[in-house]
Amino acid sequence: MAIKQKGSKWFLQIDRTGIPRIRKQFDTKEEAQTFEHQYLIDHQVKTLNSKDQRTLKDIIELWYKYHGINLADGERRKRCLVALAMALKNPIASQLTAEQFVEYRFEKLQEGIDQKTVNNWHGYLGAVYNKLRKLKVIDYENPVAAVDFIKIQERQLSYLSTSQIRQLMDEIKLGCQNESTWFVAQICLRTGARWGEVENLKFKQLHSGRITFEFTKSKRTRTIPVDEKFYQELIKFAEYKNPNDRIFTNCIGAFRRSVRRADIQLPKGQNSHILRHSFASHFIMNGGNILTLQKILGHADIQMTMRYAHLSADHLADAVRFNPIALKA
């Protein structure tokens, strides 16, 4: 705590553990001292009256026990949240303030952490408070509810052209010792599945010209048909496998090296999903239905699938017919 004079003004700063930090200016020293005295009394009474002294890390553990453990990415979220709690010096959860989080966010952005990652942390933290309040584990509000997420410029998803697909598949065929790489890439391009969903396929998930994807991100099972010729090649590759045996070995590293050898430049973060994006993009460009695509990709929210809608031949075609220049003509 400090009261300092700067020019004609008196500046007060209160920075005490367990009390929201504040900076304020006054016309006189007496006004600053009076405010300081009352501020400390008010917040000390509030702290003494609070029965919930659990730390942020404590309630993260409770969130994981009651809810996070059931999420597909629950372990990863918990690790992010614990790291966040420690970076915030593990405050009493009921006393965390929006200002503390905003200052932490500012520091991370200054360090070069990208905005989407920071928004993810923000969402995870808010979800902990919201879920525990809903379960009546805590009786106080989410302290970051009033903090706006950073608005991020939406990026168009990249996809491979047909010539790039041929180039990449040739590179995989000729340059990869791991035969699984070619088959996994082919299935991703033919079904829109995620790399991890395909890489972990078991023999029992192949049946009657179809591939069933289990343990997906949305926790919904999807069954997608493939053409008969490729299906028979796949069955031959998986020959002698037992129903619960994995068909493929891990090969994402081999795929990424093939992308580099093929000299295909991809935006940051889209490497492992480029085949899924390519399937969806060509599906729409070739006249596929957006609702069918949603089912194939397994999106719970149609808004995720709508990212590909602009590739449709008739997407917003009325802009050509009804713009003011066209009407004049």
Buried (B, 14 or more C-beta within 10 A) or exposed (E): EEBEEEEEEBBBEBEEEEBBEBEBEBEEEEBBBEBBEEBBEEBEEBBEEEEBEBBBBBBBBBBBEEBBEEBEEBEEBBEBBBEBBEEBEBBBBBBBBBEBBBEBBEEBBEEEEBBEEBBBBBEBBBBBBBBBBEEEBBEBEBBBEEBEBEEEEEEEBBBBEEEBBEBBBEBBEEEBEBBBBBBBBBBBBBBBBBBBBBBBBBBBBBEEBEBBBBEBEEEEEBEBEBEEEBBEEBBEBBEEBEEEEBBBEBBBEBBBBBBEBBEBEBEEEBBBBBBBBBBBBBBBEEEBEBEEBBEBBBBEEEEEBEBBEEBBEEEEEEEEEEEEEEEEE
